[in-house]
Amino acid sequence: MGLASYASVVLMWLLAGVSFAAEQAHFVGSESCRKCHEEAYAGWKETRMANVIRDPKTHPEAVLGDFRSTDPVRTFGIDDVAFVYGSRWKQRYFTRRGDDYFPLPAQWDVKKKRWLPYHVEAGTDWWVAHYGPSNFDRPTGPTCDGCHSVNYNVETKEVTEWNVGCEKCHGPGSLHVEHPTRKNIVNPATLDSVRGNDTCIQCHSQGQPLKNPIRGMYYDWPVGFLPGDRLADFWQLEETKPGVTNFYQYADLTSHKNRMQGNDFVQSTMYHRQLRCFDCHEVHSAKNTSNLSQPGNALCLFCHTKQNASGLKGTVSEHTHHAEGSAGSQCTACHMPKIEQTIKENYVSAHTFRFITPKETAQMGIPNACNQCHSDKSVEWAEKELRSWTSTSPWRVAP
């Protein structure tokens, strides 16, 4: 090979390296998506995911807590708050010290409009043992911010943007912005069901990174995961222990606390039938509660038709033994009971879709849907009522 030919080969390799480097996408922020995806952007912008973290100085309307009245629980003022977090069940408040944020020691109960203490107690979340006892020993970077931002950098503690932006689910979008094709952006809807669900479970689950600590800190979110990756390569779900009731679970393995929708869902028949979170939740719209694609029973009955083996054989009221349109005739009332605590005396829906029987309440202390509504009745009463349902197997509802 002559010198000129050798130089040509070297140049080709160098150019290939430059081309390869140029092909690595980077994060550009949700505003870059707006021009081409205006409808999806506008819908997403109204969702709670797009507004979970707000700066009270630029968005004073986001502050829900009562900072005008004195309260012994709240020991800080609005001027101490760098960010407000949350708006549906609770609102927490972060202050900035140095290059980190820290949770302030009170939270606002949105439903009951009251201040409650905020402090993660020893013996609860696994990461507590790795940090000091004060809220100001526990920066939000390792414990929160990776799920409330896009591209949190564990070295610089900087983000591309706060909130659950487009690239949190679609991956870095620079190449797609420069040259939009379906091949250079992640669309969770086109992934296999496991990776599609991983997009949501990355944050809607309780677990630990496979590699911890990272740069001397213990992280409570899957550092390094990107949409399209296999979450199990980065994240281990909290271990389930049949028959045990603890901070994380009831004895039947239904989750005990919020942020464990993924832990529930992977146990469900629907997950194993390859349904995805976004088959029910439309993340680009706040039209319906919980970003559901359809309201109420319409969502469930879209699939659970009479022609479907898992569908109803009669009317909804015949199935539920409650009046049509009543609270007891909502599919979610029995199959997604609100038994997972998000804040004191406030609960969110389970996602195993199992019917929890009154007998399980009596035997293992797992709350059942019947007595959640009929709180003035006993577990024995609920069992007796279920046994009288001749259209339902007693072995299923009242064994």
C-alpha positions as a Markdown table, in Angstrom:
| # | Residue | x | y | z |
|---|---|---|---|---|
| 1 | Met | 0.0 | 0.0 | 0.0 |
| 2 | Gly | 1.4 | 3.4 | -1.1 |
| 3 | Leu | 1.6 | 6.3 | 1.3 |
| 4 | Ala | -1.2 | 8.1 | -0.5 |
| 5 | Ser | -3.5 | 5.0 | -0.2 |
| 6 | Tyr | -2.5 | 4.6 | 3.5 |
| 7 | Ala | -3.4 | 8.2 | 4.1 |
| 8 | Ser | -6.7 | 7.8 | 2.4 |
| 9 | Val | -7.6 | 4.8 | 4.6 |
| 10 | Val | -6.6 | 6.7 | 7.8 |
| 11 | Leu | -8.7 | 9.7 | 6.6 |
| 12 | Met | -11.7 | 7.4 | 6.0 |
| 13 | Trp | -11.4 | 6.0 | 9.6 |
| 14 | Leu | -11.1 | 9.5 | 11.0 |
| 15 | Leu | -14.1 | 10.7 | 9.1 |
| 16 | Ala | -16.1 | 7.6 | 10.2 |
| 17 | Gly | -15.2 | 8.5 | 13.8 |
| 18 | Val | -16.4 | 12.1 | 13.3 |
| 19 | Ser | -19.6 | 10.8 | 11.7 |
| 20 | Phe | -20.2 | 8.4 | 14.6 |
| 21 | Ala | -19.6 | 11.1 | 17.1 |
| 22 | Ala | -22.0 | 13.4 | 15.3 |
| 23 | Glu | -24.7 | 10.6 | 15.4 |
| 24 | Gln | -24.8 | 10.7 | 19.2 |
| 25 | Ala | -28.0 | 12.4 | 20.1 |
| 26 | His | -28.1 | 14.9 | 23.0 |
| 27 | Phe | -30.9 | 16.5 | 24.9 |
| 28 | Val | -32.4 | 19.7 | 23.6 |
| 29 | Gly | -35.5 | 20.4 | 25.8 |
| 30 | Ser | -39.3 | 20.1 | 25.2 |
| 31 | Glu | -39.6 | 23.5 | 23.6 |
| 32 | Ser | -37.7 | 22.1 | 20.6 |
| 33 | Cys | -40.5 | 19.7 | 20.0 |
| 34 | Arg | -43.3 | 22.3 | 20.0 |
| 35 | Lys | -43.0 | 23.4 | 16.4 |
| 36 | Cys | -43.8 | 20.0 | 14.8 |
| 37 | His | -45.8 | 18.5 | 17.6 |
| 38 | Glu | -47.9 | 21.5 | 18.6 |
| 39 | Glu | -51.1 | 19.6 | 19.6 |
| 40 | Ala | -49.2 | 17.0 | 21.7 |
| 41 | Tyr | -47.1 | 19.8 | 23.3 |
| 42 | Ala | -50.1 | 21.9 | 24.2 |
| 43 | Gly | -51.8 | 18.9 | 25.8 |
| 44 | Trp | -48.8 | 17.8 | 27.7 |
| 45 | Lys | -48.1 | 21.3 | 28.9 |
| 46 | Glu | -51.4 | 21.2 | 30.9 |
| 47 | Thr | -50.6 | 17.9 | 32.6 |
| 48 | Arg | -49.2 | 17.6 | 36.1 |
| 49 | Met | -46.1 | 15.9 | 34.8 |
| 50 | Ala | -45.2 | 19.1 | 32.9 |
| 51 | Asn | -45.8 | 21.1 | 36.1 |
| 52 | Val | -44.6 | 18.9 | 38.9 |
| 53 | Ile | -41.7 | 21.3 | 39.8 |
| 54 | Arg | -42.4 | 25.0 | 39.8 |
| 55 | Asp | -40.5 | 28.1 | 40.8 |
| 56 | Pro | -42.8 | 30.1 | 43.1 |
| 57 | Lys | -41.1 | 33.4 | 42.0 |
| 58 | Thr | -42.1 | 32.9 | 38.4 |
| 59 | His | -45.2 | 30.9 | 39.0 |
| 60 | Pro | -46.8 | 32.2 | 42.2 |
| 61 | Glu | -50.1 | 30.6 | 41.2 |
| 62 | Ala | -48.5 | 27.2 | 41.7 |
| 63 | Val | -48.2 | 27.7 | 45.5 |
| 64 | Leu | -51.1 | 25.8 | 47.1 |
| 65 | Gly | -50.0 | 25.9 | 50.8 |
| 66 | Asp | -51.3 | 28.6 | 53.1 |
| 67 | Phe | -48.3 | 30.9 | 53.8 |
| 68 | Arg | -50.4 | 33.8 | 55.1 |
| 69 | Ser | -51.6 | 32.2 | 58.3 |
| 70 | Thr | -49.3 | 31.1 | 61.1 |
| 71 | Asp | -49.0 | 27.4 | 61.8 |
| 72 | Pro | -46.6 | 25.7 | 64.2 |
| 73 | Val | -46.0 | 22.9 | 61.7 |
| 74 | Arg | -44.6 | 25.3 | 59.1 |
| 75 | Thr | -41.3 | 26.9 | 60.3 |
| 76 | Phe | -40.4 | 28.5 | 57.0 |
| 77 | Gly | -41.7 | 31.2 | 54.7 |
| 78 | Ile | -42.3 | 31.4 | 51.0 |
| 79 | Asp | -39.1 | 33.3 | 50.5 |
| 80 | Asp | -37.2 | 30.2 | 51.6 |
| 81 | Val | -38.8 | 28.1 | 48.8 |
| 82 | Ala | -36.9 | 27.6 | 45.6 |
| 83 | Phe | -39.3 | 25.0 | 44.2 |
| 84 | Val | -42.7 | 23.7 | 44.9 |
| 85 | Tyr | -43.3 | 20.0 | 44.1 |
| 86 | Gly | -46.7 | 18.4 | 43.5 |
| 87 | Ser | -50.3 | 19.6 | 43.2 |
| 88 | Arg | -52.8 | 16.8 | 43.4 |
| 89 | Trp | -52.4 | 15.1 | 46.8 |
| 90 | Lys | -49.6 | 17.0 | 48.4 |
| 91 | Gln | -47.3 | 19.8 | 47.9 |
| 92 | Arg | -43.7 | 19.8 | 49.2 |
| 93 | Tyr | -41.2 | 22.6 | 49.3 |
| 94 | Phe | -37.5 | 22.6 | 48.3 |
| 95 | Thr | -34.9 | 25.1 | 49.4 |
| 96 | Arg | -31.5 | 25.6 | 47.8 |
| 97 | Arg | -28.2 | 25.4 | 49.7 |
| 98 | Gly | -25.1 | 25.6 | 47.6 |
| 99 | Asp | -25.6 | 23.5 | 44.5 |
| 100 | Asp | -28.2 | 21.2 | 46.0 |
| 101 | Tyr | -31.9 | 21.3 | 46.9 |
| 102 | Phe | -33.3 | 20.1 | 50.2 |
| 103 | Pro | -36.9 | 19.3 | 51.3 |
| 104 | Leu | -38.3 | 21.7 | 53.9 |
| 105 | Pro | -39.9 | 20.1 | 57.0 |
| 106 | Ala | -43.6 | 20.7 | 56.2 |
| 107 | Gln | -45.9 | 19.7 | 53.4 |
| 108 | Trp | -49.3 | 20.8 | 52.3 |
| 109 | Asp | -52.2 | 18.3 | 52.3 |
| 110 | Val | -54.0 | 19.5 | 49.2 |
| 111 | Lys | -57.3 | 17.6 | 49.9 |
| 112 | Lys | -57.7 | 18.5 | 53.5 |
| 113 | Lys | -56.0 | 21.9 | 53.2 |
| 114 | Arg | -53.7 | 21.6 | 56.2 |
| 115 | Trp | -50.0 | 21.6 | 57.0 |
| 116 | Leu | -48.4 | 18.3 | 58.0 |
| 117 | Pro | -44.8 | 17.5 | 59.0 |
| 118 | Tyr | -42.5 | 16.2 | 56.3 |
| 119 | His | -39.6 | 14.0 | 57.4 |
| 120 | Val | -38.8 | 10.5 | 56.1 |
| 121 | Glu | -38.5 | 8.4 | 59.2 |
| 122 | Ala | -35.9 | 5.7 | 60.0 |
| 123 | Gly | -37.0 | 2.2 | 59.0 |
| 124 | Thr | -39.1 | 3.4 | 56.0 |
| 125 | Asp | -37.4 | 4.1 | 52.7 |
| 126 | Trp | -34.3 | 2.0 | 52.2 |
| 127 | Trp | -32.1 | 5.1 | 51.5 |
| 128 | Val | -32.7 | 6.8 | 54.8 |
| 129 | Ala | -29.9 | 4.7 | 56.5 |
| 130 | His | -27.3 | 6.2 | 54.1 |
| 131 | Tyr | -28.1 | 9.9 | 55.0 |
| 132 | Gly | -28.2 | 12.0 | 58.2 |
| 133 | Pro | -31.3 | 12.4 | 60.3 |
| 134 | Ser | -32.2 | 16.0 | 59.2 |
| 135 | Asn | -33.9 | 17.0 | 55.9 |
| 136 | Phe | -30.9 | 19.1 | 55.3 |
| 137 | Asp | -28.7 | 16.0 | 55.2 |
| 138 | Arg | -30.8 | 14.6 | 52.4 |
| 139 | Pro | -30.4 | 16.4 | 49.0 |
| 140 | Thr | -33.1 | 15.9 | 46.5 |
| 141 | Gly | -30.7 | 15.2 | 43.7 |
| 142 | Pro | -30.1 | 11.5 | 44.7 |
| 143 | Thr | -33.6 | 11.0 | 46.2 |
| 144 | Cys | -36.0 | 12.9 | 43.9 |
| 145 | Asp | -34.6 | 15.0 | 41.0 |
| 146 | Gly | -33.8 | 12.3 | 38.5 |
| 147 | Cys | -37.6 | 11.6 | 38.1 |
| 148 | His | -38.7 | 15.2 | 38.2 |
| 149 | Ser | -36.4 | 16.4 | 35.5 |
| 150 | Val | -34.9 | 15.6 | 32.1 |
| 151 | Asn | -31.2 | 14.6 | 32.0 |
| 152 | Tyr | -30.2 | 15.1 | 35.6 |
| 153 | Asn | -26.4 | 15.0 | 35.6 |
| 154 | Val | -25.0 | 13.3 | 38.7 |
| 155 | Glu | -21.6 | 15.1 | 38.3 |
| 156 | Thr | -22.7 | 18.7 | 37.7 |
| 157 | Lys | -26.2 | 18.5 | 39.3 |
| 158 | Glu | -27.6 | 20.3 | 36.3 |
| 159 | Val | -30.6 | 19.4 | 34.2 |
| 160 | Thr | -31.7 | 20.0 | 30.6 |
| 161 | Glu | -35.1 | 21.0 | 32.0 |
| 162 | Trp | -37.1 | 20.5 | 35.2 |
| 163 | Asn | -40.4 | 18.5 | 35.0 |
| 164 | Val | -41.2 | 15.3 | 33.0 |
| 165 | Gly | -40.4 | 16.7 | 29.6 |
| 166 | Cys | -40.7 | 15.1 | 26.2 |
| 167 | Glu | -37.3 | 13.6 | 26.3 |
| 168 | Lys | -37.9 | 11.8 | 29.6 |
| 169 | Cys | -40.1 | 9.4 | 27.6 |
| 170 | His | -38.7 | 9.8 | 24.0 |
| 171 | Gly | -35.0 | 10.0 | 24.7 |
| 172 | Pro | -32.5 | 12.7 | 23.6 |
| 173 | Gly | -34.0 | 14.5 | 20.6 |
| 174 | Ser | -31.3 | 16.5 | 18.9 |
| 175 | Leu | -31.0 | 14.3 | 15.8 |
| 176 | His | -34.8 | 14.2 | 15.5 |
| 177 | Val | -35.0 | 17.9 | 15.7 |
| 178 | Glu | -32.4 | 18.4 | 13.0 |
| 179 | His | -33.8 | 15.7 | 10.7 |
| 180 | Pro | -37.2 | 14.3 | 11.8 |
| 181 | Thr | -37.6 | 10.6 | 11.1 |
| 182 | Arg | -39.2 | 7.8 | 13.0 |
| 183 | Lys | -35.8 | 6.1 | 13.2 |
| 184 | Asn | -34.0 | 8.7 | 15.2 |
| 185 | Ile | -36.4 | 9.1 | 18.2 |
| 186 | Val | -37.8 | 6.7 | 20.7 |
| 187 | Asn | -41.6 | 6.2 | 20.5 |
| 188 | Pro | -42.6 | 4.0 | 23.5 |
| 189 | Ala | -45.7 | 2.9 | 21.6 |
| 190 | Thr | -43.5 | 1.1 | 19.1 |
| 191 | Leu | -41.3 | -0.7 | 21.6 |
| 192 | Asp | -42.0 | -4.2 | 22.9 |
| 193 | Ser | -44.4 | -4.1 | 25.9 |
| 194 | Val | -41.7 | -4.6 | 28.5 |
| 195 | Arg | -39.5 | -1.7 | 27.3 |
| 196 | Gly | -42.7 | 0.4 | 26.6 |
| 197 | Asn | -43.8 | 0.0 | 30.2 |
| 198 | Asp | -40.2 | 0.5 | 31.4 |
| 199 | Thr | -40.5 | 4.1 | 30.2 |
| 200 | Cys | -43.1 | 4.7 | 32.9 |
| 201 | Ile | -41.9 | 2.2 | 35.5 |
| 202 | Gln | -38.5 | 4.0 | 35.6 |
| 203 | Cys | -40.1 | 6.5 | 37.9 |
| 204 | His | -43.4 | 4.9 | 39.0 |
| 205 | Ser | -41.8 | 2.2 | 41.0 |
| 206 | Gln | -39.9 | 1.6 | 44.2 |
| 207 | Gly | -36.5 | -0.1 | 43.9 |
| 208 | Gln | -32.8 | 0.6 | 43.8 |
| 209 | Pro | -30.1 | 1.1 | 41.1 |
| 210 | Leu | -28.0 | -2.0 | 40.5 |
| 211 | Lys | -24.9 | 0.2 | 41.0 |
| 212 | Asn | -25.0 | 2.1 | 44.3 |
| 213 | Pro | -23.4 | 4.3 | 45.6 |
| 214 | Ile | -22.7 | 6.5 | 42.7 |
| 215 | Arg | -20.0 | 9.2 | 43.3 |
| 216 | Gly | -20.5 | 8.6 | 47.0 |
| 217 | Met | -24.2 | 9.1 | 47.0 |
| 218 | Tyr | -27.2 | 6.6 | 47.2 |
| 219 | Tyr | -29.7 | 7.2 | 44.4 |
| 220 | Asp | -33.4 | 6.4 | 44.5 |
| 221 | Trp | -33.9 | 6.4 | 40.8 |
| 222 | Pro | -32.4 | 4.5 | 37.8 |
| 223 | Val | -29.3 | 6.5 | 37.0 |
| 224 | Gly | -28.3 | 6.1 | 33.4 |
| 225 | Phe | -31.5 | 4.6 | 32.1 |
| 226 | Leu | -32.8 | 6.0 | 28.8 |
| 227 | Pro | -36.1 | 5.2 | 27.0 |
| 228 | Gly | -35.6 | 2.1 | 24.8 |
| 229 | Asp | -33.2 | 0.6 | 27.3 |
| 230 | Arg | -34.0 | -2.5 | 29.4 |
| 231 | Leu | -34.8 | -1.1 | 32.8 |
| 232 | Ala | -33.8 | -4.3 | 34.5 |
| 233 | Asp | -30.2 | -3.5 | 33.4 |
| 234 | Phe | -30.3 | -0.4 | 35.7 |
| 235 | Trp | -32.9 | -1.0 | 38.3 |
| 236 | Gln | -34.0 | -3.7 | 40.7 |
| 237 | Leu | -37.7 | -3.5 | 41.9 |
| 238 | Glu | -38.2 | -3.7 | 45.7 |
| 239 | Glu | -38.1 | -7.3 | 46.8 |
| 240 | Thr | -41.6 | -8.8 | 47.4 |
| 241 | Lys | -42.1 | -11.1 | 50.4 |
| 242 | Pro | -45.3 | -13.1 | 50.4 |
| 243 | Gly | -47.1 | -13.1 | 53.6 |
| 244 | Val | -45.3 | -10.0 | 55.0 |
| 245 | Thr | -46.8 | -6.6 | 55.6 |
| 246 | Asn | -44.2 | -3.8 | 55.8 |
| 247 | Phe | -43.6 | -0.2 | 54.6 |
| 248 | Tyr | -43.6 | -1.3 | 51.0 |
| 249 | Gln | -46.3 | -4.0 | 50.7 |
| 250 | Tyr | -49.3 | -5.8 | 52.0 |
| 251 | Ala | -49.2 | -9.5 | 52.7 |
| 252 | Asp | -50.7 | -10.3 | 49.2 |
| 253 | Leu | -47.9 | -8.2 | 47.6 |
| 254 | Thr | -50.1 | -5.3 | 46.7 |
| 255 | Ser | -48.1 | -2.1 | 47.3 |
| 256 | His | -48.5 | -0.2 | 50.6 |
| 257 | Lys | -47.4 | 3.2 | 49.4 |
| 258 | Asn | -47.4 | 5.6 | 46.5 |
| 259 | Arg | -44.9 | 5.6 | 43.6 |
| 260 | Met | -45.3 | 1.8 | 43.4 |
| 261 | Gln | -47.7 | 1.5 | 40.4 |
| 262 | Gly | -45.0 | -0.3 | 38.5 |
| 263 | Asn | -44.4 | -2.8 | 41.3 |
| 264 | Asp | -48.1 | -3.6 | 41.3 |
| 265 | Phe | -48.6 | -3.6 | 37.5 |
| 266 | Val | -45.8 | -6.2 | 36.8 |
| 267 | Gln | -47.8 | -8.6 | 38.9 |
| 268 | Ser | -51.0 | -8.1 | 37.0 |
| 269 | Thr | -52.6 | -10.3 | 34.3 |
| 270 | Met | -52.8 | -7.2 | 32.0 |
| 271 | Tyr | -49.0 | -6.7 | 32.2 |
| 272 | His | -48.5 | -10.3 | 31.2 |
| 273 | Arg | -51.0 | -9.9 | 28.4 |
| 274 | Gln | -48.6 | -7.1 | 27.1 |
| 275 | Leu | -50.8 | -4.1 | 27.9 |
| 276 | Arg | -48.8 | -0.9 | 28.4 |
| 277 | Cys | -49.4 | 2.0 | 30.9 |
| 278 | Phe | -50.2 | 4.3 | 28.0 |
| 279 | Asp | -53.0 | 2.0 | 26.8 |
| 280 | Cys | -55.0 | 3.6 | 29.6 |
| 281 | His | -53.1 | 6.8 | 30.3 |
| 282 | Glu | -52.8 | 9.6 | 27.7 |
| 283 | Val | -49.7 | 11.5 | 28.9 |
| 284 | His | -50.3 | 14.3 | 26.4 |
| 285 | Ser | -53.7 | 15.3 | 27.8 |
| 286 | Ala | -55.1 | 16.5 | 31.2 |
| 287 | Lys | -58.7 | 16.2 | 29.9 |
| 288 | Asn | -59.5 | 13.3 | 32.2 |
| 289 | Thr | -58.5 | 12.5 | 35.8 |
| 290 | Ser | -55.1 | 10.8 | 36.0 |
| 291 | Asn | -54.5 | 11.4 | 32.3 |
| 292 | Leu | -56.9 | 8.6 | 31.4 |
| 293 | Ser | -57.7 | 8.3 | 27.7 |
| 294 | Gln | -61.4 | 7.9 | 28.5 |
| 295 | Pro | -63.3 | 8.7 | 31.7 |
| 296 | Gly | -64.7 | 6.2 | 34.2 |
| 297 | Asn | -66.0 | 2.8 | 33.1 |
| 298 | Ala | -65.7 | 3.8 | 29.4 |
| 299 | Leu | -62.0 | 3.1 | 29.6 |
| 300 | Cys | -62.4 | -0.4 | 31.0 |
| 301 | Leu | -65.4 | -1.4 | 28.8 |
| 302 | Phe | -63.5 | -0.4 | 25.7 |
| 303 | Cys | -61.6 | -3.7 | 26.0 |
| 304 | His | -63.7 | -5.7 | 28.4 |
| 305 | Thr | -66.6 | -6.2 | 26.0 |
| 306 | Lys | -69.1 | -9.1 | 25.9 |
| 307 | Gln | -67.1 | -10.5 | 22.9 |
| 308 | Asn | -64.0 | -10.6 | 25.1 |
| 309 | Ala | -63.4 | -13.7 | 27.2 |
| 310 | Ser | -62.5 | -11.4 | 30.1 |
| 311 | Gly | -65.5 | -9.1 | 29.4 |
| 312 | Leu | -68.8 | -8.7 | 31.1 |
| 313 | Lys | -71.5 | -11.2 | 30.3 |
| 314 | Gly | -74.3 | -8.9 | 31.4 |
| 315 | Thr | -74.7 | -5.3 | 32.4 |
| 316 | Val | -72.3 | -3.4 | 34.7 |
| 317 | Ser | -74.9 | -3.3 | 37.5 |
| 318 | Glu | -75.4 | -7.0 | 37.2 |
| 319 | His | -71.7 | -7.6 | 37.6 |
| 320 | Thr | -71.2 | -5.1 | 40.5 |
| 321 | His | -74.6 | -5.6 | 42.3 |
| 322 | His | -74.7 | -1.9 | 42.6 |
| 323 | Ala | -76.9 | 0.7 | 40.8 |
| 324 | Glu | -75.8 | 1.8 | 37.4 |
| 325 | Gly | -73.6 | 4.9 | 37.6 |
| 326 | Ser | -73.2 | 4.7 | 41.3 |
| 327 | Ala | -69.8 | 4.8 | 43.0 |
| 328 | Gly | -70.0 | 1.0 | 43.6 |
| 329 | Ser | -70.5 | 0.4 | 39.9 |
| 330 | Gln | -67.2 | 1.9 | 39.0 |
| 331 | Cys | -64.7 | -0.7 | 37.8 |
| 332 | Thr | -62.0 | 0.9 | 39.7 |
| 333 | Ala | -63.9 | 0.8 | 43.0 |
| 334 | Cys | -63.4 | -2.9 | 43.3 |
| 335 | His | -60.4 | -3.6 | 41.0 |
| 336 | Met | -58.3 | -0.6 | 41.9 |
| 337 | Pro | -59.1 | 0.3 | 45.5 |
| 338 | Lys | -57.4 | 3.4 | 47.0 |
| 339 | Ile | -55.3 | 1.6 | 49.6 |
| 340 | Glu | -51.8 | 2.9 | 48.9 |
| 341 | Gln | -50.8 | 5.8 | 51.1 |
| 342 | Thr | -49.4 | 9.0 | 49.4 |
| 343 | Ile | -49.7 | 11.3 | 52.5 |
| 344 | Lys | -51.4 | 10.9 | 55.9 |
| 345 | Glu | -55.0 | 9.7 | 55.4 |
| 346 | Asn | -54.8 | 10.1 | 51.6 |
| 347 | Tyr | -54.5 | 7.0 | 49.4 |
| 348 | Val | -54.1 | 6.2 | 45.7 |
| 349 | Ser | -55.2 | 3.3 | 43.6 |
| 350 | Ala | -53.7 | -0.1 | 43.5 |
| 351 | His | -52.6 | -1.3 | 40.1 |
| 352 | Thr | -52.6 | -5.1 | 40.5 |
| 353 | Phe | -56.3 | -5.1 | 39.4 |
| 354 | Arg | -57.0 | -8.0 | 41.8 |
| 355 | Phe | -60.2 | -8.1 | 43.8 |
| 356 | Ile | -59.2 | -8.1 | 47.4 |
| 357 | Thr | -61.7 | -10.2 | 49.4 |
| 358 | Pro | -63.0 | -9.4 | 52.9 |
| 359 | Lys | -61.5 | -12.7 | 54.1 |
| 360 | Glu | -58.0 | -11.3 | 53.1 |
| 361 | Thr | -58.8 | -8.4 | 55.3 |
| 362 | Ala | -59.7 | -10.7 | 58.2 |
| 363 | Gln | -56.7 | -12.9 | 57.7 |
| 364 | Met | -54.0 | -10.5 | 56.7 |
| 365 | Gly | -55.2 | -7.0 | 57.3 |
| 366 | Ile | -55.3 | -6.0 | 53.6 |
| 367 | Pro | -58.1 | -3.4 | 53.1 |
| 368 | Asn | -60.9 | -4.5 | 50.9 |
| 369 | Ala | -63.1 | -2.4 | 48.6 |
| 370 | Cys | -66.4 | -3.3 | 50.2 |
| 371 | Asn | -65.6 | -2.0 | 53.6 |
| 372 | Gln | -63.9 | 1.1 | 52.1 |
| 373 | Cys | -67.3 | 2.3 | 51.0 |
| 374 | His | -69.4 | 0.5 | 53.7 |
| 375 | Ser | -67.2 | 1.7 | 56.5 |
| 376 | Asp | -70.0 | 1.3 | 59.0 |
| 377 | Lys | -70.3 | -2.4 | 58.3 |
| 378 | Ser | -68.2 | -5.3 | 59.4 |
| 379 | Val | -65.9 | -7.6 | 57.4 |
| 380 | Glu | -68.3 | -10.4 | 58.3 |
| 381 | Trp | -71.2 | -8.5 | 56.8 |
| 382 | Ala | -69.2 | -8.0 | 53.6 |
| 383 | Glu | -68.5 | -11.7 | 53.3 |
| 384 | Lys | -72.1 | -12.6 | 53.9 |
| 385 | Glu | -73.2 | -10.2 | 51.2 |
| 386 | Leu | -70.7 | -11.5 | 48.7 |
| 387 | Arg | -71.8 | -15.1 | 49.3 |
| 388 | Ser | -75.4 | -14.1 | 48.3 |
| 389 | Trp | -74.2 | -13.0 | 44.8 |
| 390 | Thr | -75.4 | -16.0 | 42.8 |
| 391 | Ser | -73.9 | -14.7 | 39.6 |
| 392 | Thr | -70.4 | -14.7 | 41.0 |
| 393 | Ser | -68.3 | -17.7 | 42.1 |
| 394 | Pro | -68.2 | -17.8 | 45.9 |
| 395 | Trp | -64.8 | -19.4 | 45.6 |
| 396 | Arg | -63.6 | -16.1 | 44.0 |
| 397 | Val | -65.2 | -13.4 | 46.1 |
| 398 | Ala | -65.9 | -15.0 | 49.4 |
| 399 | Pro | -63.8 | -18.2 | 49.7 |
